[in-house]
Structure formats: structure tokens, C-alpha cells
Amino acid sequence: MGRRVIWAHAAETDLEAAAEYVHRDSPAYAASFVNRALEAGRSLTDFAERGRIVPEFEDENIREIFIYSYRLIYRVEDDRVSVVALIHGRRDFQTVWDEKDR
């Protein structure tokens, strides 16, 4: 049996903000984006180690996978995976990371 996947409140807020931003140009693309992000999160149940180690942390338990131009950042624990952020790749990582309690 795989790990349980939990989305932190900050990551949920990130997903909502990204979807709203994309929706301005394309409601269909926004829906596709959200579905892809949620599917990626669900896939971490069985394949949590598939993401690369986040270079800013160099911690093997903090990983990321890419959803289009966004970085889905998550923490791997023994029995669960915590999705902690969804950050656009062009944003300054440290600034965005520090904006919320992650």
C-alpha cells in the first residue's frame, strides 16, 4: 500500500491562484492544469521518489515534479507525502517560499 498524500493549505492556495491566473486566458487550459496537478499529486502515493531533489534544499526528502511551468514541491515521509507548494518556475523561489508558512 502506498503513502497517503496530503495537500498543505499553502499548496491548495497556490493551486487556486495558478488556476485563476490561467483561467483569465483559457478556462479549458485552467481545468486541464488543475486536473494534471491533482493527478500528479495522486501519483505520489506509489511513486514519491520519482521527483528530483529540490536544488534549493538539497534534502532527499524534499522533492519536486513539474506541471507545465510549475514546480509541485512535496515532502516525503514514512507513511505520507505532503504537497507543500506549487510555484511557477519563473518566480524567485526563495521569495515565494518565504511568503507563506511552509
ABEGO torsion letter per residue (X at the ends): XBBBBBBBAAAAAAAAAAAAAAAAABAAAAAAAAAAAAAAAAAAAAAAAABBBBAAAGBAABBBBBBEABBBBBBBBAABBBBABBBBAABBAAAAAAABBX
